[in-house]
Amino acid sequence: MQEIHLKEWETVHPNKVSKTRGIFLEGDSTNKLANRLSDSGVLKVYGLKDGLFLSTTSYVGKIVLGDIQISIKPKIEGDSLLRLLRYAYSLEDLDLYKNTEYSTGKMNFHDLLLYQLSIEANILISRGLHKKYKPTDSELKIPRGILNIQRIARRGGISKQSLPCKYYPRSDDNTMNRVLLAGLIMGSNLTSSQKLKGRLRRLSFILRETVSPVKLNWEMMSVVDMDMSRLTRAYQPSISIIKMLMSSQGIDLEQKDGMNLPGFLFDMNHFFQVLISRYLHDYLHDYKVYDEPPLKGLMAYDNNYNPLKRRPPHLYPDFIVRDNMNKVVAILDTKYRDLWKLPLPREMLYQLSIYAQSRNLGENSTILYPTTDNVSSENNEQRINLYDPIRGGVRAQVVLRPVDINRMDKLLCMQGIGCERKRAEFAYELVFG
């Protein structure tokens, strides 16, 4: 097995000193998978005359193409990644250093999620699984619930030693626990760590005693989302991890024809959006943050030229911030791409340009992007002016604002007097610069 190690947003050409020179894809299935990866934009893989051309994006993890294993390392590493992951998804705080088997240096992102899932599942089992009332209609020698009078009448009275009863016992065998069991089974098949595999299997055996196994799919996850309430809030971290694991095994898993991958690829762009969302909701005081709201009234079909009677298209920025008077004060979009080191793709610019021009004259929209180089937004914020070519003057602005991941991590780790104020100041800085 040939191994190729890359970083996120890295491009490698098969030149004389390249790590991909002389490496080629073999087999129709391998080339088909490479084409699917390239078409989806997850990972560009092209076979050239001198070797492989590879270009990574925001997806990190490992993927196997024939006898080639490609490993993509995230920008955020080590302890910082673990802490931010727990914070973003409201996971239980793991003290990995008490367990050298799972120390940071020996764990990849994939096994970290699986170990975290085992922790969450163990807590749920220890505290007691969620139970739901299950309608049951059966013959009982000792009556329970209410008698089924209609059935007794249909058979001409009481002629047996048992009575038909309707009752509602509380049962563990519900959708929430079925998904948890399926997630544990899936996890045990994903990891190569024997100890972690055994841990996940032991937990799944406990659940199997009262819970029916099912096959995971996105329809079932939609049912779980609808069933989520204050009674099942404790399941949210586990469900979040299971969704991440499911997403890591397919290219476009929002569609039913999602393709299973020989490996796992996590979209760090989604993780970054969840991280920023939670931080703003927690620490941006005196303002309301709305996640992925539609920008209504910006576009509409002409009534005279809409033969298919289609609804107007809506745009969905990652965040809209409103003040206490319900006025829009900021439109934000997160992009997991270091725009301090890498150029701004034109599709990102076009998207944010429309957001900016949806506001009043002279307003702006903002891209929040991660950096680990201690770059502050105060001195390193970039702004692109959008001019009115007819009347002249600046119509709007697109702001490129860095998010110092190391600073956010330190602020979240802070304790004592003043930490809440400093976190709030950083949240304000993210939104307003």
GIVEN-V193608 format. One record per backbone hydrogen bond with DSSP energy under -0.5 kcal/mol. NH is the residue of the N-H (numbers start at 1). CO is the residue of the C=O. E is the energy in kcal/mol with one decimal. If there is no record, write none. Layout:
# GIVEN-V193608
[[NH | CO | E] [NH | CO | E]]
This chain:
# GIVEN-V193608
[[2 | 67 | -2.8] [4 | 69 | -2.7] [6 | 4 | -0.5] [6 | 71 | -3.3] [8 | 73 | -1.5] [9 | 57 | -1.1] [10 | 7 | -0.9] [12 | 54 | -3.3] [15 | 13 | -2.2] [18 | 15 | -1.3] [21 | 18 | -0.8] [22 | 50 | -2.9] [23 | 20 | -1.7] [31 | 27 | -2.0] [32 | 28 | -2.4] [33 | 29 | -2.2] [34 | 30 | -2.2] [35 | 31 | -2.1] [36 | 32 | -2.0] [37 | 33 | -2.5] [38 | 34 | -2.3] [39 | 35 | -2.8] [40 | 36 | -1.9] [41 | 37 | -0.8] [41 | 38 | -0.7] [42 | 37 | -1.1] [43 | 37 | -1.2] [44 | 55 | -2.7] [45 | 43 | -0.6] [46 | 53 | -2.3] [48 | 46 | -0.7] [48 | 51 | -3.2] [51 | 48 | -0.5] [52 | 20 | -1.6] [53 | 46 | -3.0] [54 | 12 | -2.2] [54 | 52 | -0.5] [55 | 44 | -1.8] [56 | 10 | -2.7] [57 | 42 | -0.6] [60 | 266 | -2.3] [61 | 72 | -1.8] [62 | 264 | -1.8] [63 | 70 | -2.0] [64 | 262 | -1.9] [65 | 63 | -0.5] [65 | 68 | -3.3] [66 | 64 | -0.6] [68 | 65 | -1.6] [69 | 2 | -3.4] [70 | 63 | -3.0] [70 | 68 | -0.6] [71 | 4 | -3.0] [71 | 69 | -0.6] [72 | 61 | -3.4] [73 | 6 | -2.6] [73 | 71 | -0.5] [77 | 75 | -0.5] [80 | 77 | -0.8] [81 | 77 | -1.1] [82 | 78 | -1.7] [83 | 79 | -2.6] [84 | 80 | -2.5] [85 | 81 | -2.3] [86 | 82 | -2.3] [87 | 83 | -2.4] [88 | 84 | -2.8] [89 | 85 | -2.0] [90 | 86 | -0.5] [90 | 87 | -0.8] [91 | 86 | -2.3] [94 | 92 | -0.5] [96 | 94 | -1.0] [98 | 95 | -1.4] [99 | 96 | -1.2] [102 | 99 | -2.0] [103 | 100 | -1.4] [106 | 103 | -1.5] [107 | 103 | -0.8] [107 | 104 | -0.8] [112 | 108 | -2.2] [113 | 109 | -1.7] [114 | 110 | -1.7] [115 | 111 | -2.8] [116 | 112 | -2.4] [117 | 113 | -2.4] [118 | 114 | -2.0] [119 | 115 | -1.9] [120 | 116 | -2.5] [121 | 117 | -2.8] [122 | 118 | -2.2] [123 | 119 | -2.0] [124 | 120 | -2.1] [125 | 121 | -2.4] [126 | 122 | -2.3] [127 | 123 | -2.3] [128 | 124 | -1.1] [132 | 171 | -2.1] [134 | 169 | -2.8] [135 | 133 | -0.6] [136 | 167 | -2.4] [138 | 165 | -1.7] [140 | 163 | -2.7] [143 | 141 | -0.6] [146 | 166 | -2.6] [148 | 164 | -2.8] [149 | 147 | -1.4] [152 | 148 | -1.8] [153 | 149 | -2.6] [154 | 150 | -2.2] [155 | 151 | -1.5] [156 | 153 | -1.4] [157 | 152 | -2.7] [159 | 157 | -0.8] [163 | 140 | -3.0] [165 | 138 | -2.8] [166 | 146 | -3.2] [167 | 136 | -2.4] [167 | 165 | -0.5] [169 | 134 | -0.7] [171 | 132 | -2.8] [174 | 172 | -2.3] [178 | 174 | -2.3] [179 | 175 | -2.3] [180 | 176 | -1.7] [181 | 177 | -2.5] [182 | 178 | -2.6] [183 | 179 | -2.4] [184 | 180 | -2.0] [185 | 181 | -2.3] [186 | 182 | -2.5] [187 | 183 | -2.5] [188 | 184 | -2.2] [189 | 185 | -1.1] [190 | 186 | -0.9] [190 | 187 | -0.6] [191 | 187 | -1.8] [194 | 192 | -0.6] [197 | 193 | -2.6] [198 | 194 | -2.5] [199 | 195 | -2.1] [200 | 196 | -2.3] [201 | 197 | -2.3] [202 | 198 | -2.3] [203 | 199 | -1.7] [204 | 200 | -2.1] [205 | 201 | -2.3] [206 | 202 | -1.6] [207 | 203 | -1.8] [208 | 204 | -2.2] [209 | 205 | -0.7] [209 | 206 | -0.7] [210 | 207 | -1.6] [211 | 207 | -2.2] [221 | 217 | -1.6] [222 | 218 | -1.7] [223 | 219 | -1.6] [224 | 220 | -2.1] [225 | 221 | -2.1] [226 | 222 | -1.9] [227 | 223 | -1.9] [228 | 224 | -0.9] [228 | 225 | -0.5] [232 | 229 | -0.8] [235 | 232 | -1.9] [236 | 233 | -1.5] [239 | 235 | -2.6] [240 | 236 | -2.4] [241 | 237 | -2.0] [242 | 238 | -2.4] [243 | 239 | -2.3] [244 | 240 | -2.0] [245 | 241 | -2.4] [246 | 242 | -2.4] [247 | 243 | -2.6] [248 | 244 | -1.5] [249 | 246 | -1.4] [250 | 247 | -1.2] [255 | 252 | -1.5] [258 | 255 | -1.1] [261 | 249 | -1.7] [263 | 261 | -2.0] [264 | 62 | -3.0] [265 | 248 | -1.8] [266 | 60 | -3.3] [268 | 58 | -2.2] [268 | 266 | -1.0] [270 | 267 | -0.7] [271 | 267 | -1.3] [272 | 268 | -2.6] [273 | 269 | -1.9] [274 | 270 | -2.4] [275 | 271 | -2.4] [276 | 272 | -2.4] [277 | 273 | -2.4] [278 | 274 | -2.3] [279 | 275 | -2.2] [280 | 276 | -2.6] [281 | 277 | -2.3] [282 | 278 | -2.2] [283 | 279 | -2.3] [284 | 280 | -2.1] [285 | 283 | -1.5] [287 | 284 | -0.8] [288 | 322 | -2.8] [290 | 288 | -0.5] [290 | 320 | -2.5] [292 | 290 | -0.5] [292 | 318 | -3.0] [295 | 315 | -2.8] [296 | 294 | -1.2] [298 | 295 | -0.7] [305 | 302 | -1.8] [306 | 303 | -0.6] [309 | 306 | -1.9] [315 | 295 | -0.6] [317 | 293 | -0.6] [319 | 332 | -2.3] [320 | 290 | -1.9] [321 | 330 | -2.6] [322 | 288 | -2.5] [323 | 327 | -2.0] [326 | 323 | -1.9] [329 | 321 | -3.0] [330 | 321 | -1.3] [332 | 319 | -2.6] [333 | 366 | -2.3] [335 | 368 | -2.4] [337 | 335 | -2.2] [339 | 337 | -1.4] [341 | 338 | -0.9] [342 | 338 | -2.7] [345 | 343 | -0.6] [349 | 345 | -1.8] [350 | 346 | -2.9] [351 | 347 | -2.0] [352 | 348 | -2.4] [353 | 349 | -2.1] [354 | 350 | -1.8] [355 | 351 | -1.7] [356 | 352 | -2.6] [357 | 353 | -2.2] [358 | 354 | -0.8] [358 | 355 | -0.8] [359 | 356 | -1.3] [362 | 395 | -2.5] [363 | 360 | -2.0] [365 | 397 | -1.8] [366 | 331 | -2.7] [367 | 399 | -3.4] [368 | 333 | -2.6] [368 | 366 | -0.5] [369 | 367 | -0.6] [369 | 401 | -1.8] [370 | 335 | -0.5] [371 | 403 | -2.1] [376 | 374 | -0.6] [380 | 376 | -1.2] [381 | 377 | -0.8] [382 | 400 | -2.3] [384 | 398 | -2.7] [385 | 383 | -0.5] [386 | 396 | -3.2] [387 | 385 | -0.6] [388 | 393 | -2.4] [389 | 387 | -0.8] [392 | 388 | -2.0] [395 | 386 | -3.4] [395 | 393 | -0.5] [396 | 386 | -1.5] [397 | 363 | -1.5] [398 | 384 | -2.3] [399 | 365 | -3.0] [399 | 397 | -0.5] [400 | 382 | -3.5] [401 | 367 | -3.0] [401 | 399 | -0.7] [402 | 400 | -0.5] [403 | 369 | -2.9] [404 | 402 | -0.6] [405 | 371 | -2.3] [405 | 403 | -1.1] [408 | 404 | -2.2] [409 | 405 | -2.5] [410 | 406 | -2.2] [411 | 407 | -2.5] [412 | 408 | -2.3] [413 | 409 | -1.4] [414 | 410 | -1.0] [419 | 416 | -1.3] [422 | 418 | -2.1] [423 | 419 | -2.2] [424 | 420 | -2.1] [425 | 421 | -2.2] [426 | 422 | -1.9] [427 | 423 | -2.2] [428 | 424 | -2.3] [429 | 425 | -2.1] [430 | 426 | -2.1] [431 | 427 | -1.5] [432 | 428 | -2.9] [433 | 429 | -1.9]]
